[in-house]
Each structure stands twice: as C-alpha cells, then as structure tokens.
Amino acid sequence: MASDSCTQFLASLRDRESLVGVIGLGYVGLPLIDAFITAGFSCLGIDVDQTKVDTLKGGKSYIKHIDDKKIGVWLSKAKFDATADMDRMSEPDALLICVPTPLDDARDPDLTYVIQTCEMIAKVLRPGQLVVLESTTYPTTTRDVMIPILEKSGLKAGVDFFVAYSPEREDPGNPNFSAAGIPKVVGAINDESLQVACALYESAVAGTVPVSSCEVAEAAKVLENIYRAVNIALVNELKILFDAMDIDVWEVINAAKTKPFGFQAFYPGPGLGGHCIPIDPFYLSWLARKQGLNARFIELAGEVNRSMPQYVISRTAEFLNEAKKPINGSKICMLGIAYKKNVDDPRESPSFDLMKILLAAGAELTYSDPHVPSMPKMRHYDLPPMKSETITPEFLASQDAVIIATDHSDFDYDMIVEHSALVVDTRNATANVLTNREKIRKT
C-alpha cells in the first residue's frame, strides 16, 4: 500500500497543484520548465547566476529556442518565478537537478556542481519532496554521491523523501524534438520513488521508460552518448583514410545509408562538441579504470575525435600551401563557433580548438556566427575578445581562407564560395553549390 506522502504527491500531480523546481537554468533546465508549464504546472527556476535570474524575471531569454515571448507568457500567467536564493529549494514538491557535469583537467568526472547543489538542498530538504538528478553522470552517482549528502538533512531517502534519476535528452536546434516530446528513462531507489517520478514526468512529457534502478538509468544515458561518439570516430577515421585515397567520404555515406536495414548514417566533422558526446563517454572509461578494466573502444574513439581539429588545420595548411601561402600571416575566418548548426550553444565546440591551433600558428583570425555575436569565455580556452564578422563579398575577398566549422543554415554558401579564395568545408555544407567548386576543399 502506498504511503501517505506518496498518495499526497500523486494527488497533487493530478490536480496540477505541485510546484516543480528546476535547478540550473541552462539548455536543459529552461526547456524542461517549458514542458511543465505547458502541461499546467507552476515552476520555480533556481540558479546561482543572479544575472540569469534577473534576465528571466525581466521577461528575456538567453537561449535561442526558448524565446522572449515564451518567457513573457510564463510570467503573465503567473506560472513561473526564478531565484538565486537557495533556501527557496524547500518550496517545490519536486526538485529537478540540471547542473553541469564536466570533466576536470585529467578527464575525470567533475561532480562539483552536483555535490554543491545537494549540499544546499540538504539544508532545506523537507519530508515528501522528490529529488531527481538529470545531469549526465556515471552509474552509482545517485546512490553513492547524491543520497549520502541529502541524508545529512536527517531525513532518510526512500522513506522521508523520494529520489530518482532521469537523464536529460535534449537535442538543441532539432525542431522535431522538444523536451515534452521525448520519452524519459526513469530509475529510482525504491518503488514509491519510481512511482512518483514517473507520474511527474508522464504529466508533462511523451511518456516514461521505467527501469529497475538509478544505475540502469545512469548507464543508459552514457550508452546513448558512447554509441554516437564511437560511430562518429569511425567515420572520422574513414574520412582521413578516404581523403588519402581521393574518395569523398560524404558520397560514400550517402550511398551506404540507402540500405534500409543494418546501417545508420553518422557524419564526420572537425571534432566533437556539445555538453554530451565529448564528455560523457569518459565517465564510463573512468569508472572502468576504477574496476581495474579498460574501456578500449571509448578511449580509442576519444583519441580519434580529439585528433580531428589538428587534422583539419594540417589539411588547411596544405591547401594554403598550394597558393604559396603559409598559415602564419594568412587571414582566416572561422564560419561557425556553435557546436552544431542553427544553435547558439558553444559548449565544447571544436571551433575553439581550431582557433587555438590557428592562433598559435600565427594566423590573422576572425570568425562569423549569426548565433554567437561575441566570443564567449570558455573554461579551457584563452582566446582573445572577438565579435562576429558580417559576411559580405568584400569581407570574404579580403580573406585567404574561410573554414566552415559549423554548417548554419543562415550562411549563403553560394555567395561564400563565389567570393572566397579558398573554402575549407568540414561539414559538407557546400554540397549543393554548383559553381566555383574548384575553390572548395573538403576535410
């Protein structure tokens, strides 16, 4: 029989009286809030960054696919509030943790933000609350790291409060998938925690996939990203091989994907970007080392993918050399610094590695990205301040080379190829350009 707190939680969900708290108001947290508000819930957004809080309370957004109009609707309906006051984490019935989980300099998991968040929750945790970790991490994090901190409150997990793990599944820039349209994998520490967590998410998203434990849910998320990292590494390695054989890897992939079974297309690029694929697989390789094992596929994929920026610049040097120009002193423009097309998210973008290598080689570097108007400050890169250049025929003609690092739809590729001396295309963005193709070099 369900406990009183479980029965009350479920009743509150049915009546849309539950207050949903989302901790971390970034590319995962804001779409999640949108899903719950659309489903009729009120949400409290919580973030240590007061600037983000003030921006949202002022009806403005800092994420492209959650626009100002949407924030304004949340506020006008009195369905949303934001705060940097961590004591207010006692107010929501459910606390969804969407904080960063990066790697440290040794490429080991850095759970600083998760630990700090749990410590703040423990100070105000009350009976009957549901705490869900959404941040990607390694299996056992919820049970071995998160719960012991929360239980410093004096409350017992699974008895006094509910605990679950449900990994985020955001795909920024993909109009076919919103947070509300993607099923959620949910694992929990006991049956009641699983029941209330599934009921919460089923109220706002396309459905849930309950699994037997937090560890299974944590492992499923890591597997999703390892699958992509390994297959991207495969096509990146094939790209290098096929380049040496004067075979177009893009044409090869397009031919192979006509097979209606047994093949899924993955595409090469200048390296990996985003908050998932360059980072998450290494959580499992780190965990494997702790078990005395080697995750060889993961490590090899990481080695291949991390080598791609250097390969792109090496090829660019070869292409410039054909015009009797060294990289040193050449004017080179990077087209796109977001990690994927049509988004404003620069996290872990390979463009920063490309820029770092070019600057070290003496290039006169500029960039253009309609989604990233000024150079963001990045933890692992010390790049000079820059503003996005406006792409005009005159600007392109002044450059010795342009490198297409991110294939934004906003770019006019016909115009870019027509007016540039050399176009280094790492994304096959110029596939449909019909004229001046002698200026294009794919890599």
Residue, then its C-alpha position, 0 to 999 in steps of 0.5 A: m500500500a502506498s504511503d501517505s506522502c506518496t498518495q499526497f504527491l500523486a494527488s497533487l500531480r493530478d490536480r496540477e497543484s505541485l510546484v516543480g523546481v528546476i535547478g540550473l537554468g541552462y539548455v536543459g533546465l529552461p526547456l524542461i520548465d517549458a514542458f511543465i508549464t505547458a502541461g499546467f504546472s507552476c515552476l520555480g527556476i533556481d540558479v546561482d547566476q543572479t544575472k540569469v535570474d534577473t534576465l528571466k524575471g525581466g521577461k528575456s531569454y538567453i537561449k535561442h529556442i526558448d524565446d522572449k515571448k515564451i518567457g513573457v507568457w510564463l510570467s503573465k500567467a503567473k506560472f513561473d518565478a526564478t531565484a538565486d536564493m537557495d533556501r527557496m529549494s524547500e518550496p517545490d514538491a519536486l526538485l529537478i537537478c540540471v547542473p553541469t557535469p564536466l570533466d576536470d583537467a585529467r578527464d575525470p568526472d567533475l561532480t562539483y556542481v552536483i555535490q554543491t547543489c545537494e549540499m544546499i538542498a540538504k539544508v532545506l530538504r523537507p519530508g515528501q519532496l522528490v529529488v531527481l538528478e538529470s545531469t549526465t553522470y556515471p552509474t552509482t552517482t545517485r546512490d553513492v554521491m547524491i543520497p549520502i549528502l541529502e541524508k545529512s538533512g536527517l531525513k532518510a531517502g526512500v522513506d522521508f523523501f523520494v529520489a530518482y534519476s532521469p537523464e536529460r535528452e535534449d537535442p538543441g536546434n532539432p525542431n522535431f524534438s522538444a523536451a515534452g516530446i521525448p520519452k524519459v528513462v526513469g530509475a529510482i531507489n525504491d518503488e514509491s520513488l519510481q512511482v512518483a517520478c514517473a507520474l511527474y514526468e508522464s504529466a508533462v512529457a511523451g511518456t516514461v521508460p521505467v527501469s529497475s534502478c538509478e544505475v540502469a538509468e545512469a548507464a543508459k544515458v552514457l550508452e546513448n552518448i558512447y554509441r554516437a561518439v564511437n560511430i562518429a570516430l569511425v567515420n572520422e577515421l574513414k574520412i582521413l583514410f578516404d581523403a588519402m585515397d581521393i574518395d569523398v567520404w560524404e558520397v560514400i555515406n550517402a550511398a551506404k545509408t540507402k540500405p534500409f536495414g543494418f546501417q545508420a548514417f553518422y557524419p564526420g566533422p572537425g571534432l566533437g562538441g556539445h555538453c554530451i558526446p565529448i564528455d560523457p563517454f569518459y565517465l564510463s572509461w573512468l569508472a572502468r579504470k576504477q574496476g581495474l578494466n579498460a574501456r578500449f573502444i571509448e578511449l580509442a574513439g576519444e583519441v580519434n575525435r580529439s585528433m580531428p581539429q589538428y587534422v583539419i588545420s594540417r589539411t588547411a595548411e596544405f591547401l594554403n600551401e598550394a597558393k604559396k601561402p603559409i598559415n602564419g600571416s594568412k587571414i582566416c575566418m572561422l564560419g561557425i563557433a556553435y557546436k552544431k548548426n542553427v544553435d547558439d550553444p558553444r559548449e565544447s565546440p571544436s571551433f575553439d580548438l581550431m582557433k587555438i591551433l590557428l592562433a598559435a600558428g600565427a594566423e590573422l583570425t576572425y570568425s562569423d556566427p549569426h548565433v554567437p555575436s561575441m566570443p564567449k569565455m570558455r573554461h579551457y580556452d584563452l582566446p582573445p575578445m572577438k565579435s562576429e564578422t558580417i559576411t559580405p563579398e568584400f569581407l570574404a575577398s579580403q580573406d585567404a581562407v574561410i573554414i566552415a566549422t559549423d554548417h548554419s543554415d543562415f550562411d549563403y554558401d553560394m555567395i561564400v564560395e563565389h567570393s572566397a579564395l579558398v573554402v575549407d568545408t568540414r561539414n559538407a555544407t557546400a554540397n549543393v553549390l554548383t559553381n566555383r567548386e574548384k575553390i572548395r576543399k573538403t576535410 
